[in-house]
Amino acid sequence: MNQSLSKFQDLLRELFQFDCADLDFGIYRIMNHKRDVVEKFITETLPKAVTQELERGTLAEQAQAAKELESAKKKVLEVLGEDALAADGGLVEKYRDTKAGKEYLAARAKSSGSRSSDALEASVYNHLYAFFSRYYQDGDFISKRRYSKRERYAIPYNGEEVYLYWANYDQYYVKTAEYFTDYAFTSPNGVGVHFKLKAADVEQDNVKGEKRFFLPCLAEISWDEAARNLVIPFEYRPLTEQENIAFGQKNQQEAIIARTLEDIPKRLSLKTAGPALAALTTERRKTSDGEPVTFLEHHLRQYTRRNTSDFFIHKDLKGFLSRELDFYLKNEVLNLDEMEASGEDRAEGWFQMMRLIKAIGSRIIEFLHQIEEFQKMLWEKRKFVTETGYCITVGNINESFYADIAACDAQWDEWKTLFHIDEEKSDLFTSGKSKKDKRIAFLKSHPTLVLDTKHFDDGFADRLLGSIEDLDGKTDGLLIHSENFQALSLLLEKYRESIKCIHIDPPYNTDASGFLYKNAYRHSSWLSMMKERNLAARNMLKAEGTFFCHIDENEFERLRLVLLEDFDYVGTAVWDKLNPMMGAQELAIQHEYVLLCAYEARAFEIRPENVRLILSMATSIINKCKGVTERAKKEFNEWVRNEPGLTGGERAYQYLDDNGRVYRLVAMTWPNPNPPPPEFFEPLVHPKTKRPCPVPTRGWSQSPRRMKELLDKGEIIFGSDETTQPQRKVLLSTKKALASIIREGGRGKKELENLGLDFTYSHPVAFYVTLLDAGLRTESGESLSLDHFAGSGTTAHAVINLNREDGGRRKFILMEM
């Protein structure tokens, strides 16, 4: 077989993922139905189409001319001898007038620039191979636009002054969790092999945690002789200290695979599982170097790679490859220098070659397009919700449900674990007739206990949810366990233009972050991941909303340029962590960045810490006194006057009005040296005595119309009678612009440890409170935040703290793998 054809056919089988023929799920199941059609195209239709094209037109004439030249050359050598031809193929002068010499010269003139049929065929396949191989790498099509034979990249450009472009610009970044599942195959001897992922308390995509690996559980391998079924359990976990030493620091998964290929056959030989051993050690294929690859090695690499390397789906593979094929034909196949040297009569052959390569290439592109479009359709399709649960505080549940709650031991065991309620009342977990009544009494006296519907059957959950009016309105937060692009797609229509603040802390794309990428396109993969997810989230943002994104120096410049494509304003705040990174070889880094984005430039305002403290204490006292009572007003007044951390100006805000708002009293005297108009001296009438109150000597600071507005809004305070001069009520709403440098040295991990939770890394809650106070500011106190890289949930923690401070109704949506 023509070597060029064979090489190209091997590439096509790789493009169409023939090495996955024994997989029977997802896209592979669809491809298996079409595999025979594709194989027939590769082995029969393709060579036949090329041969037929080469046997007609100018290319056929060129091939015939080359054949005639070869025949004439052979005759010259036979008749005139080897010394008749010069080193360059020309005829020695003394033989030019011979018959054989004249025939040779005529054939040589006719075939100038011609190639044989085999050479033309090889050229077609070599061009097709060169074109498709440059865009395909490790299971993905990558946008490698090249210029000429110097292989310089050609970046799409439409005259922009500055244009940010990356290799995966026009592709979806797909996270591996979509395929994180068990794996099975059947060997030629009929043995079924099942790689079983054991349940473990780890997150497959914990991008800020330790790196995880697939390791076999050798002691738990099971062989069913009767069913001819082999089960090999795997764990997906970080390496132990000893394993880190054993597997080295580089290519650890490869070292694990090498060890596994030795250990599993040894284990099976001990189990006397001959058929299973044969199923795994039989040769499945050979490498490009001719080395044998067993069934175990082939499928083990497939399993680990598919679940430890993310991949891409092209958004318009047909359009991209078609444009690139045209570019390739004009830039690589159509060689103007060679055409000019060959003469005009050879030009038609070049164009026929181009038409042939384009026809074959376009047909292959159509095949690939169908596969990629199917994967794109699966990726873009909104996914089903597989499970829904609600967490509801007991105080919001009708007491008619308390008997069922008292009988649910799973819920009480969870409360014992989370809140140690057995330390308060151990008899809640003892047997006896009174246990139910004691539990019901405990529920009534602990309204903040959180019930989780996962512990109850569907009937109870449905009745409970049905008893709550305006369930959406009363829901404080939504937690979604999902790949975040899919979650955003699912919620888009419900929350379109409803989010006040998007606040995310994505993976930072550092060596320690665990962010997965392919093809050595580290920055490109990261940008594709961020671009698509932020675009999906942006459609949920209100016009007056804000978008906050944490980042460090590794991607700061690139991310800022990406965000400027979607927002008119992108500002930068520097987070000074007050804690320099120890052991640094260059700078001791103690800062990160927050990019603050909006559709138009606006003030990012926050309340000073003491303002939040005052409002928080007001809310706490009102709740304790069950309303804005005289006792609440007095207790708040005493607290403000005696709180040592307040300034004199802050201490003036010592009053609560009947709506629970904090205020101070301010005199309303005309402030300018020049006297005001006469109407500024009109007295105010006391609302109870109906008598005029004293007017400031220099007149009122406001016009009569403005004074009426303040009266109507209840912002003028009168004394007990008309003898006291009225003062203006100024509400505590002091704001200041968010500084570009935020100093916060708290440790989020420590805060989680105090809650009994273990998480590798998290930001301090106080830092998030500062940001979200600016991002969620509304007059009504009601707003919605979104975090689609939720991690440990610090965004929700900050929202809850803000609501505790001022009694607001901010809500949150979190998305996390």
Secondary structure, DSSP 8 states (H G I E B T S, - for coil): --HHHHHHHHHHHHHTTGGGTT--SHHHHHHHHHHHHHHHIIIIIHHHHHHHHHTSHHHHHHHHHHHHHHHHHHHHHHHT-GGGB-TTS-B-GGGTTSHHHHHHHHHHHHTTT---HHHHHHHHHHHHHHHHHHHEETTEE----EEGGGTEE----SS-SS----TTTTEEEE-GGGG-S-EEEE-TTS-EEEEEE---S--TT-TTS---EEEE-GGG-EEETTTTEEEEEEEEE---HHHHHHH-SSSHHHHHHHHHHHHHHHHHHHTT-HHHHHHHHSEEEE-TTS-EEEHHHHHHHHHHHHHHS-EEEESSHHHHHHHHHHHHIIIII--HHHHHHH-GGGHHHHHHHHHHHHHHHHHHHHHHHHHHHHHHHHHHS---------EEEGGGS-GGGHHHHHT-HHHHHHHHHHH-HHHH-GGGGS-STTHHHHHHHHHHH-TT-EEEGGGS-HHHHHHHHHTSSSHHHH--EEEEES-HHHHHHHHHHHHTT-EEEEEE------TTT----STT-HHHHHHHHHHHHHHHHHTTEEEEEEEEEEE-TTTHHHHHHHHHTT-SEEEEEEEE-S---TT-SS----EEEEEEEESS----EE--HHHHHHHHHHHHHHHHTTSS-HHHHHHHHHHHHH-TT--HHHHT--EE-TTS-EEEEE--B--SSS---GGGG---B-TTT--B----TT-BSS-HHHHHHHHHTT-EE--SSTTS--EEEEES---EE--SEEE----HHHHHHHTT---S----HHHHHHHHHHHT--SSS--EEEESS-TTTHHHHHHHHHHHHH----EEEEEE-
